[in-house]
Amino acid sequence: MASSFLDVCRFNPTAGGTTDWTYSSAVTGYQSPAAAGAVNGAAYSYRAESSDLSQWEIGTGTYNTSTGVLTRGAVLFNSAGTTAKINFSAAPQVAIVALAEDIRAFKVSIDQGNIPQTANFDIALPAGYDEIEIELYGFGCTVSGSGLVMLVSTDGTTFPTANYSYTGRFTTTADTTYHAFVSTSAANILSSLTFPVGGMSTLRVKVQRPDDTTTHKVIMGRLEQADANGFPAELSVAGMYLGSASALQKLRVNWSGGTSPAFAAGGTYAVWGVKKKS
C-alpha cells in the first residue's frame, strides 16, 4: 500500500532505541506532523537518521494524532543493510518522505522531435510500461481531403489491417467540406478528421499495456483540429487491437485518401512511458 505525503515535515522523537517514534518537537525550519496535516491512522514513509548519519533507517508506519506516535511498522532499508529496526544510540531526526514505492504513477520521457514529412510515421512502443502516451503537435497534411489512420505492429515491421474494434464521436463547428468521421470498416483502429491543406492539429494517443500478452490492447485517440479557415473540430476514438498473444512494438500514424498525402512541415511529437502502481 502506498503511503500518504506531508510537506516539509521533520521532527525530533522522544527517544532512540527500537521503539516507535513519539513526537517531541519539530526540527527548525520544518513542520510538525500536526502542522503538516497528518491524518489519524494514515500510512507514512519516514527516514530516521542520527546526527552523524552513521545510523539511519527508512520505513513505513501509521500515525496516531492523539498520541503523536508514528509506528515503525516495516523497515525497508537501513544503515546495517538489513530490514530490522536500528537500535539508535540517541534520538534521531525523523522526516516524512516520499519513496519510489509511494508513487502511484510516474511518467518518463522516451522520445521527442520533428514529425517527418512522410505519409507514415512509425513510433516505437518500448516494453516495461503500463501505458505509452504520444502527442503530435501543430501538424497538417500536404493535400486536401486525407484522413489519419492508426495501425499497430507486433513485430515492428508488419502493420495488419484487420483485428481492430473501435468506436468514436466527434463535435465540430466546421463547414460540411471538411468534417469529422469514423471509418465503418475494420481496416484500422481509427480514421480521423478529413484534413484541408493547412489544417493545424494536435493528436493525443494512449496505448494501454502495450507489452501485455494476456489480453487485448486498448488504444485511445483524441484529435483537435483547426482547419484552414480556423474552424475547430475534435474527434475522440477508443480502439482495441484484438490480439492478446503478442506485445505491441510500434504504432503507425498513416495518411489515407487524397493524392500522395504526407505530413506538412512544422509538426513536432513527444512520447512518454507511464508506470502505475496499485
Secondary structure, 3 states (H helix, E strand, C coil): CCCECCCCEEEEECCCECCCEEEEEECCCCECCCCCCCCCCCEEEEEEECCCCCCEEEEEEEEECCCCEECCCEEEEECCCCCCCCCECCCCEEEEECCHHHCCEEEEEEEEEECCCCCEEEEECCCCCCEEEEEEEEECECCCCEEEEEEEECCCCCCCCCCEEEEEEEEECCCCCCCCCCCCCCCCCCEEEEECECCEEEEEEEEECCCCCCCCEEEEEEEEEECCCCCEEEEEEEEEECCCCCCCCEEEEEEECCCCCCECCCCEEEEEEEEECC
